[in-house]
Amino acid sequence: MPQETPAVVDVSLTHPGIAYSRNVFGHFIEHFHRQIYGGLFAPGSPLSDGRGFREDVIEAMRELRPPVVRWPGGCFVSSYHWLDGVGPARRPHYDKAWRVTDPNTFGTHEFVAWCEAIGAEPYICTNAGTGTAEEMSDWVEYCNLPQGNGHWSDLRAANGHPEPLAVPYWSIGNENYGDWEMGAKTAEEWAILVRESAKMMLRVDESAVLLTAARADLDWTLPLLREAGRYLDMVSIHGYWDKLHDVNEPSPYLTAISRSLDPQDEIQHTIDIIGAASLAGKVSIAFDEWNLRGWHHPLGTSEAAISARELNEDNSTYTMADALFSASFFNSCLRRGDVVKMANIAPSINTRGPLFVHPDGIVKRSTFHVMAMYAGLLGERVLDSHGTSPELDGASVPVVDSLATLDASKSRITLALVNRDPAASVACDVRLSGHSVDGSYPATVLDGPDADAYNDVDRLDTITPRTTKVEFRSGRCVLPPHSLTMCHIDLPLHHSEGDVDAGRMLNGDWHLSTAGWHKTS
Ligand code: AHR
């Protein structure tokens, strides 16, 4: 049975919208389980090139048009010393974060080379746990100073790379607010360490784009911004909404999808804190770790605890819930593209990532296709749009989520329309500056056979985008159950005579504005 109440989307064409950063479609890889070793980096595999990079992984990653990749952690980085991972003699080290021995055969140069292979810019997160401001800024010297500027740039040359590695993005620390992190700090300690580290890093490379570990929490982030905000370009926040690190019991569809609006709330809270520090317009947000599903890594050094990490690789976990949550996450970031300048799926490969890698091939999980659609099909500017939607029974979120973009030539609108209902189609009335849309338009739809469908080694294309047409009649189209639809409407619009009844704008439990979705009082 279709949803009874239609959703309404009203897109304004009176303003060309806001340009957003493609870094919102960013990536993250950590030295954790098989993300790197046995994932993207598999020397000796028949599927790898001479550098040890899996070529099928590179090909798949390039489909996602990745703008930026964050590395090497995550918790791993807070006791990582970068010098162990450069030069001919790599010293294995015991990784105190994840309690395994890291061979260090994948280090700075391998990371920068892999980023170049997939067409992304490198983003290095530094060790502010056991590391020092000097060690962090030495890493910037090693990567970015021209040869002949002292010990570290000369060492890079001696290691076979006379030209700078040109790493543009640098983060000071990772989640140092958490007692789970090596070298956790108090808010006061953190503010001063970030200030001093930022000063030193910028004295090495004043063009470096600086980020640091923050959170949507006033007590942590306000002192940080007051002390170090003048040196920072972005504050980093993280989000995992289905908490699975201790017990691996992934939430079912409706429970998972009910978290779809949480990211917009954390974005708004962080915007408010930046404003409280009088840094609005100066400091932006990087959601540089995000995923519906938290990683499973029960504590304890026992072999059982470490082998339990294999449970992250159960491909049946990643259904249309993960896909549609991810679509809503992107919509939340893009609606606030004026402040959210980067977001990095955590991670990109294996664990909970969009790409599963096994010794004989790869599996594009449901979230891979959402990332490919967002990174590949949207226009460059987000248009102002308002809307209403009925509420999804059992989930307390709107049935429909929507985003409208305009391409750089201002001749094509692309609508991203999400139907979160796991079983029912929903009508959606679309108006462009008050005119109803009519006609048949090219579209790409991702839905799968049912809400709990997933891709796996033996079913690679159970969920795969399909090219189709969307029919609008007097402004109304119908969105399939559990689906993401992206449709392209070329301008000028040949609109119908009758316009959607504006009164319908008032129906619906939920209202959409630039700030996101809010419940009708
Ligand atoms: O579960 C993975 C961890 O999540 C990352 O290493 C860390 O940054 C975050 O707490």
Boltz pocket constraint, residues with backbone or C-beta under 6 A from the ligand:
constraints:
  - pocket:
      binder: B
      contacts: [[A, 30], [A, 73], [A, 74], [A, 75], [A, 76], [A, 174], [A, 175], [A, 238], [A, 245], [A, 289], [A, 294], [A, 295], [A, 297]]
      max_distance: 6.0
